[in-house]
Amino acid sequence: MSIQIPPGVHRMSLLVPASAIDELGHVNNVTWLAWLQEAATAHSAALGWSLERYRELGAGWVVGSHFIEYLRPAFQGESVEILTWVASLESRRSLRRYSILRDGQPLVRAETMWVFVDFASGRSRSVAPEVAEAFPILGTDLDLGASGAAAGGTPARTGNFSN
């Protein structure tokens, strides 16, 4: 099954390795979480914001919260595709959504609330304008996994990005 992936959605494919399998014979829950973070980091780097660039800025994203819905298991040797996109961006935080698919069928749906922080103080701060401008905002009603087809979304960018 093939789905249409709109511009702004990052796609990462992988083959499930033996090291991802738990004692129940399927992908371990912690592994799913690691893959989500890997996809988010790869998306950011693809848009020009690698960890090195965030370090130069002195600020970057940290996880505020995760929500993961496990729909179906995955097994060793299967190909899975991780889709991720920025659903909303506020002055100090951003909601990122994910869908992990096998043959177009959803295995996992998830979201992470990322908080923008100053690395020196560890405190939240306003998202730097150059960071905010790099990420397309696809809206909170984009769904790439529930129905197998992409639905349109309304961009959700709020807040003042100039300070």
NUDREN-310216 format. One record per atom (N, C-alpha, C): x negated, z, y; residue in three letters. Coordinates in pm, whole numbers, plus 50000, padded with zeros to 5 digits. Layout:
BEGIN
XZYALA/...
END
This chain:
BEGIN
499155000049882MET/500005000050000MET/499115000050123MET/499384991050214SER/498594990050336SER/499464994050455SER/498905002050543ILE/499635005950663ILE/498895000550785ILE/499614998650892GLN/499034994251018GLN/498425006251088GLN/497165004951125ILE/496465015651195ILE/496345011651341ILE/496985018951431PRO/496915015351573PRO/495535017851632PRO/495195010751740PRO/493925013551809PRO/493875028151853PRO/492685033951847GLY/492505047951885GLY/492505057351767GLY/492935052451649VAL/492895060551528VAL/491565057951459VAL/490865068751426HIS/489585067551355HIS/489845067951206HIS/489165059251133ARG/489335058050988ARG/488015061250919ARG/488075070150820MET/486895073650741MET/487275073150595MET/486575065250517SER/486855064050374SER/485785071350295SER/486195076950182LEU/485225083250094LEU/485705083149950LEU/484745084549860LEU/484995085549718LEU/484855100249681LEU/485855106049618VAL/485835120449588VAL/484705123349490VAL/483725131549532PRO/482605134949443PRO/482945146549351PRO/482175148049245ALA/482365159249152ALA/482245172649223ALA/481385173449325SER/481165186049397SER/482395190649475SER/483385181949495ALA/484595185449569ALA/485675191649480ALA/485455191449351ILE/486485195649255ILE/486395210549224ILE/487565217049223ASP/487615231349194ASP/487945233949047ASP/488155246649015GLU/488415250548876GLU/489755245348822GLU/490615240448910LEU/491895234648866LEU/491795219548845LEU/490615214048871GLY/490385199948843GLY/490735190348956GLY/491055195749075HIS/491355187049189HIS/490525191449311HIS/490655183849420VAL/489865186949540VAL/490195201049589VAL/489155208749614ASN/489265222449663ASN/489795222649805ASN/490615232549838ASN/491195233549973ASN/490135234250082ASN/489045241050058VAL/487985242050158VAL/487335228350182VAL/487265220250078THR/486705206750092THR/487585198250184THR/488905199050168TRP/489795191550258TRP/489475195150404TRP/489325207950431LEU/489045212750566LEU/487715207150617LEU/486705207350533ALA/485395201850572ALA/485505187050604ALA/486305179650527TRP/486485165350553TRP/487185163150686TRP/488145171650721LEU/488825170350851LEU/487825171950965LEU/486975182050955GLN/485995184251061GLN/484995172751065GLN/484595167650950GLU/483665156350946GLU/484285143951013GLU/485565141550987ALA/486245130051047ALA/486355131751199ALA/486675143751245ALA/486785146251389ALA/485445144251457ALA/484385149251397THR/483045147851452THR/482615133151455THR/482925125851350ALA/482595111551344ALA/483365103751450ALA/484635107251470HIS/485445100651572HIS/484845103051710HIS/484505115451739SER/483915118751868SER/482615110951889SER/481745110751788ALA/480475103551799ALA/480705088551818ALA/481715083051750ALA/482025068851765ALA/482465065351907ALA/483005075351977LEU/483435073252115LEU/482355077152216LEU/481135079752165GLY/480015082652253GLY/479715097352274GLY/480435106152204TRP/480245120552222TRP/479745127152093TRP/478435125552070SER/477775132051957SER/477475146551993SER/477065154351895LEU/476695168251920LEU/475575169052024LEU/474625159752016GLU/473515159752112GLU/474035157852256GLU/475005148952272ARG/475535146552407ARG/476305158852457ARG/477055165452369TYR/477725177752409TYR/476705188452448TYR/475615189252373ARG/474565199052407ARG/473995196252545ARG/473775183352575GLU/473285179652709GLU/474265183952818GLU/475555182752789LEU/476595186852883LEU/476665202052894LEU/476295208952786GLY/476365223552784GLY/477745228752748GLY/478575219952695ALA/479955223652658ALA/480435214352548ALA/481435218952474GLY/481995210652369GLY/483175217552302GLY/483595211552194TRP/484805215852124TRP/484525226052015TRP/485375236252005VAL/485385245551892VAL/486825246551843VAL/486975250251718VAL/488305251251658VAL/489015263751707VAL/490235261851755GLY/491105273051789GLY/492005276551672GLY/492535266251605SER/493385268551488SER/493505255751406SER/493805257651278HIS/494065246551186HIS/495435248551123HIS/496115237651097PHE/497315237951014PHE/497145226550915PHE/497275229750784ILE/497095219650680ILE/498285220250586ILE/498845208650560GLU/499935207350464GLU/499415199050347GLU/499335205450228TYR/498845198750108TYR/500035192550036TYR/500055179350027LEU/501205172249971LEU/500985167949826LEU/499775163149796ARG/499435158249662ARG/497955161149638ARG/497565163049512PRO/496155165349483PRO/495365152149481PRO/494065153449491ALA/493145142049471ALA/492135146449366ALA/491575136449296PHE/490705139249182PHE/489385131649194PHE/488405136249118GLN/487095130149118GLN/487185115049094GLN/486415107549173GLY/486345093149157GLY/487385085349234GLY/488365092149293GLU/489395085149370GLU/488895081849510GLU/489385070849563SER/489095067149702SER/490175072949791SER/489765079749896VAL/490725084949993VAL/490315080150132VAL/491275079750219GLU/491055075350356GLU/491545086350450GLU/490675090450541ILE/491035100650639ILE/491265093650772ILE/492455095550827LEU/492795090250958LEU/492895101951054LEU/492335100451174THR/492425110951273THR/492595104951411THR/493305112251497TRP/493565107651632TRP/493835119751721TRP/493625117751851VAL/493925128251948VAL/495385126651988VAL/496165137051963ALA/497605136651991ALA/497925140952133ALA/497175150852184SER/497395155352321SER/496105161252376SER/495995161052507LEU/494825166552574LEU/495295173952698LEU/494995186852701GLU/495325195152816GLU/494035198652889GLU/494125206752990SER/492935209453071SER/491825216452993SER/492165225052894ARG/491145232552820ARG/491215230952669ARG/492185223252621ARG/492325221952476ARG/492915208452440ARG/492795205152311SER/493265192252263SER/493805193752121SER/494915187252095LEU/495495187051961LEU/495065174251891LEU/494415175651777ARG/493995164351694ARG/494795164751565ARG/495275153151525ARG/496045152151401ARG/495265143851298ARG/495635146051171TYR/494975139451060TYR/495995135650954TYR/495695125150883SER/496435121650763SER/495405116850661SER/495445122650543ILE/494555118150435ILE/495425110950333ILE/495025098650304LEU/495825089750220LEU/495045085150096LEU/495795082249991ARG/495275075349873ARG/496235063849848ARG/495725051749853ASP/496565039749835ASP/497775039949929ASP/497555044650052GLY/498625044850152GLY/499595056350140GLY/499445064650038GLN/500335076050016GLN/499695088750072GLN/500455096850146PRO/499865108850206PRO/499535119650102PRO/498325124850114LEU/497885136150032LEU/497885148950114LEU/497425147550239VAL/497295158950329VAL/497695154550469VAL/498435163150538ARG/498685161650682ARG/498155174250746ARG/497505172650860ALA/496905184350922ALA/496805182451073ALA/496565193651139GLU/496265193051282GLU/495325204451317GLU/494525201951418THR/493595211951469THR/493775212951619THR/493875225151668MET/493845227351812MET/492395230451846MET/491775221251920TRP/490385222851964TRP/490385228652104TRP/489455237652129VAL/489305243952260VAL/487945239852316VAL/487935235852444PHE/486695231652508PHE/486005244052564PHE/484745246352525VAL/484035258552566VAL/482685255552630VAL/482275264552715ASP/480935264552772ASP/480025270752666ASP/478985263452625PHE/478125268452518PHE/477375281252558PHE/476965282552682ALA/476195294252724ALA/477035306952724ALA/478255306152774SER/479095318152785SER/480025319952665SER/480325309052595GLY/481265309752484GLY/482715310252529GLY/482935308752660ARG/484305309552716ARG/484885295652731ARG/486205294952724SER/486855282052744SER/486635277452888SER/486635264452904ARG/486485258553037ARG/487265245553040ARG/487425239953158SER/488125227153171SER/487345216253100SER/488075207253038VAL/487465195752972VAL/486805187153080VAL/485535183753058ALA/484825175153154ALA/485545161753164ALA/485705156553286PRO/486415143853303PRO/485865132553217PRO/484535131753203GLU/483945121053124GLU/484265122452975GLU/484495134552930VAL/484935136752792VAL/486395132652778VAL/487235137352868ALA/488665134252862ALA/488915119152864ALA/488145112052945GLU/488335097652958GLU/487925089852834GLU/487085095752749ALA/486585088752631ALA/487595087852517ALA/488565096952516PHE/489465098052401PHE/490845092152430PHE/491245081852356PRO/492615077052372PRO/493595087552322PRO/494675089652395ILE/495685099452358ILE/496855091852299ILE/497155094352172LEU/498165086552101LEU/499525093252094LEU/499625105452141GLY/500915112252144GLY/501185120452020GLY/502145129452033THR/502425138851925THR/503415133451823THR/504055122051850ASP/505015116951752ASP/504465105351670ASP/503165102751676LEU/502545092851589LEU/502485098751449LEU/502925091351350ASP/502965096351213ASP/502355085951121ASP/501205089151065LEU/500515079950974LEU/500425086150836LEU/501525089250778GLY/501465095050646GLY/502795099550592GLY/503735103250677ALA/505015108050627ALA/505825096750567ALA/505835085250635SER/506655074350589SER/505835062550537SER/504525063050557GLY/503675052050515GLY/503555041250620GLY/504205042750734ALA/504105032950841ALA/503865040350972ALA/503085034251058ALA/502785040651187ALA/503985039751279ALA/504275050851343ALA/505325051151444ALA/504675052751580ALA/505285047751681GLY/504725048551816GLY/504735062751868GLY/503845065651961GLY/503765078952020GLY/503735078252170GLY/504045089352231THR/503995090352375THR/502735097952413THR/501875092052495PRO/500665099252533PRO/500985112652598PRO/500185122552568ALA/500405136052620ALA/499105141152680ALA/498845137452803ARG/497645141952873ARG/498125149852993ARG/497775162652998THR/498205170953107THR/497035178653163THR/497205184153280GLY/496185192853337GLY/495315185353436GLY/494455192853499ASN/493535187653600ASN/492165186353536ASN/491645174153526PHE/490365171853460PHE/489225170553559PHE/489475173553686SER/488435171753786SER/487605184253811SER/487945195653751ASN/487135207453774ASN/486585213153647ASN/
END
